[in-house]
Amino acid sequence: MENSSGKGALAEIPAEIRGWNWGAFFLHWIWGIGNNTFIAFLVFIPFVNLVMPFVLGAKGNEWAWRNKKWASVEEFKRIQRLWTRWALGLIVVFVLMIAGIIWGVTATLKSSDVYKESVTLVTSNPITAELLGTPISSGIPTGNISVNGNSGSADISFSVEGSKSSGVVYVLAHKEMGEWIMESNKFKSDQTGEIIDLLTEPAQQ
């Protein structure tokens, strides 16, 4: 077949290049610039951007062949494979970045004095110890802790589980003159819905 790439609507599409294009699917407008396929910029239009990556994935090879002059089918396939590798590489980097951020936030929350003190309160309280059953393990905290010098605030929650049942601890605190002050520290049972105020109920001595 004659190489008709770059001739737009007049170009004949070789059977060898038909199929899905992962580079176009994941990199859409970036891939569009590199392949003279500027219809990819439709990804910036609200609602259209929901379907456009799938359209690019399905039609990408055809549009790239029509819109740009290629030396051969082999060159075209080689370049599109490179686009796919770049796309997958960027996805891996993105996933690792997100995982790193989540790990960092979780580690910061778990190492905070507010979390540690709250864990001590729930594990040393005789009522929660009896309700949950020992040993008691604590889960990953969620929420927010912000610190600005000697002041700050905390609003977190975390799960706790024992040999009998489980629940959630809800914590509110603020930092004043470098010291954390608990405002609210309550346990809620998953099974009964019972709420125990860990700041007023006596802890084990």
N, C-alpha and C positions, 0 to 999 in steps of 0.2 A: 504493500500500500504506500502511495506517495505521502510524504510528510506534509500534512496540510495544517500543522499547528500554527496558531497565531492568526488564522484567517477568519476568526469569529464564527458567525453562523454557517459559513461555507466549509468550515473544517470538518473532516470526517474523523470520527472518534474511533481509534483502534480498539479492538476487543480486549487487548492485553491490559489496558489502563482502566477499564471499567471496574467499578467497585467502590467500597467505602474508603474515605480519606480521613484518617484520625488527626492528621495535622490540621486540616481545615475545621474539623469538629471542635478541637480543643483550643486552637489559637485564632480562630475565625478572622478578625480584622487584621491581625499581624500577618497571618498566612495570606490574606487577600492582597495586602500590599506587595508581598514577595512574589505573588503569582498573577499580578495585574487583574485581580478579580475583585473589583471595588464594590460589588454588590454585597460583599461581606460587611460593609459598614452599616448595613441594616440592623446589625446586632445592637446598635446604639438607640434604636427606636423601641420605646416601651411596648410590651406585649409581643411585638415582632421578634424581639430578642429571645423569647421563650422557645420559638420553633426554628429560628434561623440557624443555630449550630447544627441541627439535624439535617436541614436542607443543604448546608455546606458539606456536611459529611457525605451525603448521598450524591450531590452534584459537583462536588469540588474537583474531582479529576477531570470531568468533562469541561467545566468552565476554565480550569487552568490550561488545558490543552487548546481550547479555542482562543483564549485571551493572550497567550504568550507564545513566542516562537521557541521551539525546543529543537535541539540538534537531532534527537532520536527518541524513540520510545524508551530505550534503555536509560538515557539521561533523565528523562521525565520521571521514570520509576525510581531512579536513584535519588533524585532530589526530593521526591515526595516521601521516600523512606526516611531521609534526613529530617524532614519536617515532623514526621511521626516521632522520631527519637527525641527531638527537641521538646515536643509536646509532653511526652511521657516523663522526660527529665524534669521539666518545670513542675509537673504535677507532683512528682516525688519530693521535690524541694518544698513545694507549698505544703504538702501533708506533713513533712518533717517540721516545718516552721510552726504550723498550727499545733502539732503535738508538743513541740518545745515550749510554746506559750502556755498551753494547758498544764504541762508538767511544772513549769515555773510558778504559775499562779497557785497550783495545788500545794507545791512544796512550801511556798511562802505562807499560805494559810495554815498548814499543818505545823509549821515551826513557830507560829505566833503564840505569844503568852496567853492571849484570850482563848484560843482553842485548847491549849494545854490545861489551863485552869478549869475550863468547862468540862473536859474529859475527867479531870480529877473529881470535880463535883458530882458528876453522874455515877462514876464508878465507886465512890466512897459513900454514897448515900444509901442507908439501909433499906429504904423503901424501894428505890429503883433496883437495888441489888437483888431484893427478894422477888420483885416483879419480873425482872429480866432473866435472872439466873446467872450464876457466874461460871466461867469467866466472861467479862463484858468486853467486847471489842468495839472500836469506834470507826466510822467510815470517813470518806473523803469530805471535807467541809466545802460548802458552797456559799456564796455571798460576797461580801466586800469588807475589806479592812483598809482604811486609809490613815496614814500617819503624816503629820507635818510638825517636825521637831518634837516638842514635848507634849503635843496635843494630837488627838486623832479620834476616830470612831470606828465601830465594828458592828456589822449586822450579818451574822453567819448562822448556818444550821448544819447539822451533820447527823447521820444515822448512828444508832447504837444497837448492838445485838448481843443477846446472851443465850444461855442454853434453853431458856423457856420461851422467850418472846423477843420482840424488837420494838424500836421506837425512834423518835427524832428529838434532838435537842435544839432549841431555838435560843439564840444569844444576842443580846444588845448590850453594848458597852461603849464607854468613851474614855479617852486618855486625858488625864489632867495632871500637869506638873510632872510628866514622865511616868505616871502610874496609871494602870488600867483600872477603871472602876466599873464593876458589873451593874447594869441597870435592870436587866432581866435575863434569867437563865432558867428555862423551863423545859421539862421533858414531857413528851406526849406519846402515850402508848399506841402502837399500831393496831393492837388487838381490841382494846377496850375504849380507846379515846381518852382515857384518864390523863389529866394534866397535873404534874407535880412541880411545884416551885422549888428549885434546887437551892435558892438563896435563903429560904425560910425554913425548909425541912432540915432537921439535924443530920449531920454527916457522922459517919462512924469515927470514933476516936481511936 
